Amino acid sequence: MPSPFPSSSPAIDLSQAPDFPAFQTLLLPNGKPWHVLLHSQNPLAKISLRYNLDAHWTGRPFPLNTLVQLLGEGTKTKTAQEWNADLDRCGAFVQKSANRESLTFSLICRSQNLEKALPLFREMLLESILSPEEFSMQKELQISDFMQESEQVSEQARRLSSGYLFQNHPLFQDERLEILEDLSLEDVHEAYKHCILSQSPTAYASGILLESQSILEDFLAAVSPSAPSPSALPLWQIPEKKELHHSMPGKSQQALRVVGPAPFGSLKDELDFRFMLVLWGGYFGSRLMKNIREEKGFTYGISASPMRLTSASYWMVNTQINGDKKNETLQEMRLEAERLITQSASEQEMETVRNYLAGSLARSLDGVLNRHDRLMTLHGLGMPADYLTQYHQHLFSVNPDQVRRSAERYLNPETWICASAG
């Protein structure tokens, strides 16, 4: 009986490309822009506001993380229970997040309930009281989490590599227990005032009904004070090669984090690089997984990922390995990098990666919420409006020589920064 599984990657018909959506940029009466994906068959709407951080706040994760947790935990007119009950009655929920460069808040609800849910979203953003009782509980929780995470080899490797990577740059985040213990409610109020109340956010709306646009305009006008946007962060430069280690006696495993340079500013270079990185270590069938997991058994999993911010770009490999296999793992990583630099990938391997990435792209655009998040990320990074179309076309034009040249430029082991803990 013939095997039902393909022995080679099937060819892909480019005419079956996904539908590539795009935001329409509209202007409020006050001149503020908002970026809109109009209503689709999915009955959900998503409204997102992104507040960019300036150089003063990027390096202060503790007040920002606490602020994100406290918003909505009581407002000037409602208790936390009352506010959340009203939100539930609208069938809505709110997502809140903080990263190195921004704070992002999103409202998700049925499109027909947008008019009732938006005032609650505005109330959370502009009228949260930052309760002292909630602050004390959140601070204690963060201290407990910080101490527990400090026992994890992966977290110590992250802190070690992060501290070295971003030293002398505003993206550096000082994550010491004594700083967290000294955090005050006044620090959080200061973050609230400067990062949210005094700043006009970048606004995104998806899945909205045409008749809801005026409601959305009123909401955006209310949360958009006439204030200058924070100045852009200076461009980051990857530091020199270095090996770092945090000793944690008694641990049976080591966490390993390896970082190298990535393109910044050239779309063609970035597209070649992303394809090459996936082939090297970005999916389950990658060369790093085959060698270090399947053949050597040093780890359960190893992955290479592109790390892209508006002011920084680099790649990172993460893995946890048997405690005495660090040097062997690094040696195999170097071997696979050098093989990619000196030898062309086979056409079969290229086709496998093309299929994998084409499927991943289609999944990332499935539904209004996924489309919203993908487009918001690309817009925030300054990518061109036709980025997704260019990306998809590139998958089927990139050749082994482009992959080899990209590896030669960005995978040179002489540039790697290695951080380990264990």
N, C-alpha and C positions, 0 to 999 in steps of 0.2 A: 504494500500500500504506500503510495507516495506521501512524503511528509507534507503536512499542511503549512509548515513554516517556510518563509522565503529563504533561499540560499544566497540571494543577493538583494541589494536594495532596489525596490521598484523605481522606475523613472517617474518623475512628477510632472504633471501637466501644468504649465505656468498659467494657462487660462483658468485654472481652478484656484487662483489666488484668493485669499480672504478679502472681504470688504474692508478697505482701509478707511476708517472714519477720520474726521478732522474737526477740531473745535472751530466754531465761528467766533470771531472777536467782535463784540458789540460794545458800545459806549453808553454809560449812564449819562443822564442830563448834566451831571457835574464833571463829565469828561473822564471818569474812571472806567477802565476797561473790564469786561468780564468775558469769560471764554465758555462757549455753550455748545453742547451736543443736544440737539432737539429730541423730542419725544420719540421713543421707539415702541415696538410691540410689548416690551417688558414694562409692567406698570410701575416700576420703581424709579424714583428720582434721587439724585445724589448732588448735594451742594457742598463744595469744599472751599475752605479759606486757608491760604498758606501765608504765614507771617515770617519774613526773612529775619535772621539774626545779624546784628552787627558784630564788630570785632570784640566789643565789651562782653557780649553775652554768649558767644560761641564756646568760650572756655569755662562756662559755669553750669555744668549739667544738673547739679543738685537742686537749685531753686527752680530751674525750668521743669525738671521732671515732677517736682512737687506741685508747681503751678498747674500742670496738665491734669494731675490727679484731683486737685481741689476744685477746678472749674465744674460747676453743676452740683457741687455738694452744699447746696443752700444758696439762695439768691436774696435780693433785697425784699422780695415779696413772697417767697416760697421756701419751705424747708426742702431738704434734699428729697425726702419721701414724696412731697407734693409735686415737685418739679418732675421727678421720674415717673410718677403716676400719670401726670398730664401727657408726658412724652409717650408712655405706653398706650394711652387712649388714642393717640394718633397713629399707632402702629409704627412708630419711628424709633431710631436709636442713633447715638452719636459715637463717632470714632475720634480718638484724641491721640496724638503722637508728637514726640520731640526727637529731632535728630541733630547732627552737628551744625547744620546750617539753617534750620527752620522749625517752626511749630506748625502743625497741620490739624485742622478740625473739620470733620465732615458730618453732615446730617443725611441720613438715609430714611426715606419713607415712601409710601405709596404716593404717586403723582397727585392723586385727587385730594390728598391730605396736606399738601404742601402749605397751603394758606394757614392752617392751624398749627403746623409744626414750626414754621419759620420764626414766629415770635418767641417760642421756647428756646430755639437755637440762639437768637439774639440775646435773650435774657441770660443764658449761660455765659456768653462771651463778654457782655458788657456790665452785668449786674451781679456777678458772683461775689459773695461776701468773704470768701477765703476764711472759713470758720477756724478760730484758734483751736477748738477741740479736734476738728478734723486734721488740722496741721500737725498737732502733737501725735495723733495716731499714725498719720502718713510718715512722719519723720521716724518714729520708732520702727515702723514696718521697713522703711528703707535701710535703717541701720542694721536690722536683723537680716534682711536680704543681702546687704553688702558683706556682712561677716560670714554668712553661709556661702556666698559666691566666692569669697576669698579662699575657701577650702577646695575649690574646683581648679584642676590644672588648666582647663580651657580658659577660664576667666583670668587666671594669672598670666597666661600667655597673651591674651588679648590686651590686658592693661600694659604689659611690658612692651609689646610691639607698638601699640597706640602711642604710648609716651615717647618712644624713640622717633616714630614716624613724624609726629606733629610738633616736636620740640621747636620752640622759637617761632611758631606760627599761631594765629588766632584759633585754628582748629584744635589746638592742644586742649585737653580737658584734664584738670587736676582732680583725680579721683582718689583722695585719701580719706580715711575714716575720720580724722580730726576735723576736716573741713565739713563733712556731713554732720558731725556732732555739733559744730558751731553754727549750723544753719538756723536762721531766725525767720519768723513770720514776716518781719520787715523786708528781708531779702526777697521773699516771694511777692510781696506787694510791689516792690520796686520792679521786679520782672514783669508783673501784670501791667503796670503803668507804661513801661517803656516798650514792651514787646507786643502788646495787644491794644491797649486803650489809646495809645498815641500813634498807631501805625495803620496805614491802609493796606489790607491784605490783597494778595492776588486771588481772584475769585474764579471758580469753575462750577458749571452747572450742567448736569446731564439728565436725560430722560424727562425733561419738563414739558408740560403742555404749553402750546402757544399762548393760551389765555392766561397763563401764570407768569408771563414775563413782567408785567407791571408790578405784581406782588414781589417778584424777585428784585426788581429795580429798587423798590422802596427798602427792602431788607439790606441790600448792598450799600445803598446810600447811608443807611443808619450806622453801619459798621465800618465806614470808610471816612475817617476824619481827614481834613486837609492837612496832611503832614508829609514831609519829605520821606522818601524811602531810604532805608539804611544804605550806607555806602557799600559797594561790593567788597568782598574779602580779597586780599592779595592772592595771586596765584601761588600755589604750593609747589615746592620742588622736593622730589624724593631724596632723602639723605643718603650718605655713602653706605656701602656694604658693611654689615656688622652682624656678629653672632651674639645673641643675648640669652641668658638662662636665669630662671628663678627656681632655686632649689626648694623642693618640697619633699623632705625625707619621708619614707614610708609609703609613698604612692606607687602603685604597681604600673601605672601608665604615665606617659608623657604627652602633653599637648604640644603640637608643633604648628607654628604659623610662619609661613614664608611669603615675603612680599617682594615685588619687583615693579619696574616702570611700565606705564601704559601710555598710549597716545592721548593727546589732548589738543583739540582744535582742528584736526584734519579728519573729516568724515570718512574718506576712503581708507585712511590708515586704521581708523577705529573699526570699520566693518571687517577688514582683513584680520585685525587683531582678535576680535571677538570670535570669529570662526576658528582661528588657530587655537585660541585658549580652550574652547570647548573640545576640540580634537585632542588636545594635550591632557586635559583633566576636568572637563566641564560636564560630563554625563557618565552614566553607569558603564558604558562601553569604552570609555576613554583610555588612553595609554597608561595614565597613572593608576587608574583602577585595575586594569588588567595586570599590570606589573606588581604593584605594591600590595594590593588586596588579594587578587585571584592567584597569582603565581607565588608571591613571597609570604603572604599571610601576615604581614606586619601590622595591619589595621583592619577595622571593619569597613571603613570608608575614608576616602580622600577626595577632595573637590577643589577645583580652581575656579575662582569667580572674578569678574571684572568689578572694580569698586569705582563708582563715578559720582563725583559731587560737582557743584558748579565751579569750585576753585581747586579741585584735586582729582587726579586719575591715577590708578595703580591696579595691579592684580594681586590676589591673595590666594594662597593654598592653605587650607585648614585640615588637620587630621589629628587623631589621637592614636598613639602607637604603643606597642609593648615597650616597657620601660627601658630596655637595653638596645632598642633598634633605631635610635635616632640617627646615628651616623650612616647606617645602612640605608635608611629611608631617604636621607638627603642624597646619598650617592646614586640611588636609583632615579630620583627626581632629576638630578643633573644628567644622568645617562639618557633619560627620555627627552630632555630638553636638547641635548647635543645631537641626538638622533634626528629630532625634528628639524634642527638647524642644517644638518649636513645631508639629509636624505629626503627626497620628495615623498609625500604621502601617496599611497596607492589610490587609484580612482575609486575602488570599492569603499575604502575608508572615507573618502571625500563624499561619496553618495550617501553613506550612512549618516554622516554629520548633517548633510543637507536635509535629509528626511527628518532627522530628529529636530533640527532648528525650525523647519517649516511647520511641523506639528506643534512645537512649543509656541510659535508665534500665533497660530490659529487659536490655541487654547487661551492665550493671554488676551484675546479680543472677543471672547465668548461672553456676550451679555453686556448690558449697559454699564454695570458696576466695574467689570474688568476693563472695559474700554476707557472708562473715566479715569481709573487709576493709572493705566498705561500712558494715556495721553497727557495726564497731569504731570507725571514724572518726566516725560520727554520735553514738555514745554518748560518745566522748571530748569532743565539742563541746557536750555537754549538750542535744542535740536530743530532742524528745519521742519516745516509743516509736512513735507512729503517724506519724512525719515522712514516711516514704516514701508512705504512703497520701495524706496531705495534699498532698504535692508532686505526685503523679500527678493528683489531682483538680483541683489548681490549674491544671495545664497546659490544661485544657479549660474553665476558667471565666474566666481572665485575659482582659481586653479591652484594646483599643488605648488607652483613656483611662488605665488603670492603668499601662501601659507608659510613656505620655507623662509622667505625674506622677512615676514613679520616675526617669526620665531627668532631669526638672527638678530633682529633689532631689539626685541623686548624680552626674550627668554635667556639672555646671556647669564650663566650662573655667577659670573664675576660681579654682578650688580645686586645679587640677592641679599635681603635682610632676613635673618632667621631668628625667631624668638621661640623659646621653649620653656616649659614649666613642668616640674615633676621630680 
